[in-house]
Amino acid sequence: MKTCKRFWALLLALALTFSLSVTASAAVEDTGFSDVDADDWFAESAVYVRDNGIMNGTGAATFNPDGTTSRGQIAAILYRAAGSPAVSGGTAYSDVAGAAYYSEAVRWASANGIVTGYADGTFRPDDPITRQQLAAILWRYAGSPAAETGADYADESIIASYAGTAVDWARDAGVISGRDGNRFDPSGRATRAHAAVILHRYLELMGPGTEETPEIPEDSGETRVLVAYFSATGNTESVANCIAEATGGDLFEITPAEPYTSDDLNWTDDNSRVSREHEDESLREVELTTTEAENWDSYDTVFIGYPIWWGIAAWPVDSFVEANDFTGKTVIPFCTSSSSGLGESGQRLAQLAGTGNWLEGQ
Ligand SMILES: Cc1cc2nc3c(=O)[nH]c(=O)nc-3n(C[C@H](O)[C@H](O)[C@H](O)COP(=O)(O)O)c2cc1C
């Protein structure tokens, strides 16, 4: 159960990238990285982790496949993929400074038993992650499942005891394969190319519909997802459909009682409906056909999507947000736009709502 929830949280976060692929990815023609050729063994994974927001490139167009992956980076990657949840508890390691980019991630991972530090109270965030450490972290993140023992590696005797079951699990699940000579090479470092392939395999393995993450029946009491969205010209609707498909969520369209026509949306005309509403805030209280999503209380997670209008969330979503009680729900805003980012639109909606655990969104 714990495992299910963790993977589900991970998938919810990934869905925000709009390009989540839970089935095998297509071969890559052009990776977009100057240092990754389309036929490199890790090309598909480098593209996957970039496109799903799991690992960033190291420059405008480089992936640095031979670069080192540090322990702090792995914690940050998993934390980001889990949706950067609020953290309470966790170990205060002497070498993890509060301001470091990975500090919340390390705290979250230690609070959830995913990472452990060293006996001297350090976490050693800059140390390169080893293959056995990575196996152990992913195994713990998977809820420490049982594993078949037996098909031992030639260098089994040098695998640390904390990583023994994890390495067996990683081998059986196809997440981390051995090296030549039937070696696991436990202390070998995982380069960025290795990390990309391992994370790619891991996330695809744990996609919805697999044994580990069964589809969630409506009445199971498991996490349920609602994707609520307003879309005037269809872009946000397409993204909402992708998110609903990736998360198994239900869709709810926020529909103005008086729909916006293309003349209404003509922001270059000072007299158009949107321009007038933009100029005069009192006109922005848009009446909706309904603010009530069926079975509202049953949803744990609500995605809220909208187009950006003049830098903020298109205001028809305001009425929906104000009318509903988000207490106990995780809320994930997402937007489409010509070029603007999410900006502070999510925070503004969170303020309007006054309830709910609002994540940053994309
Ligand atoms: C009235 C209006 C204002 C807009 N303001 C912005 C803006 O400030 N920044 C931006 O990048 N795009 C802006 N756009 C473009 C829309 O955000 C973009 O086309 C969006 O994907 C439309 O989503 P929809 O098809 O779901 O309605 C604006 C569009 C309209 C109609």
The ligand as an ORCA input file, in Angstrom:
! r2SCAN-3c Opt
* xyz 0 1
  C      -7.142     37.204    -23.375
  C      -5.874     36.456    -23.540
  C      -4.750     36.826    -22.826
  C      -3.561     36.105    -22.942
  N      -2.486     36.480    -22.213
  C      -1.343     35.756    -22.323
  C      -0.197     36.099    -21.541
  O      -0.199     37.022    -20.725
  N       0.920     35.349    -21.706
  C       0.979     34.315    -22.596
  O       2.003     33.683    -22.714
  N      -0.098     33.937    -23.326
  C      -1.252     34.628    -23.204
  N      -2.347     34.262    -23.929
  C      -2.284     33.033    -24.743
  C      -2.974     31.867    -24.047
  O      -2.516     31.741    -22.707
  C      -2.670     30.560    -24.757
  O      -3.056     30.647    -26.098
  C      -3.354     29.392    -24.084
  O      -2.724     28.194    -24.460
  C      -4.811     29.281    -24.432
  O      -5.362     28.161    -23.752
  P      -6.774     27.554    -24.125
  O      -6.692     27.090    -25.562
  O      -6.925     26.407    -23.211
  O      -7.790     28.604    -23.934
  C      -3.515     34.986    -23.820
  C      -4.655     34.621    -24.557
  C      -5.818     35.344    -24.414
  C      -7.035     34.940    -25.194
*
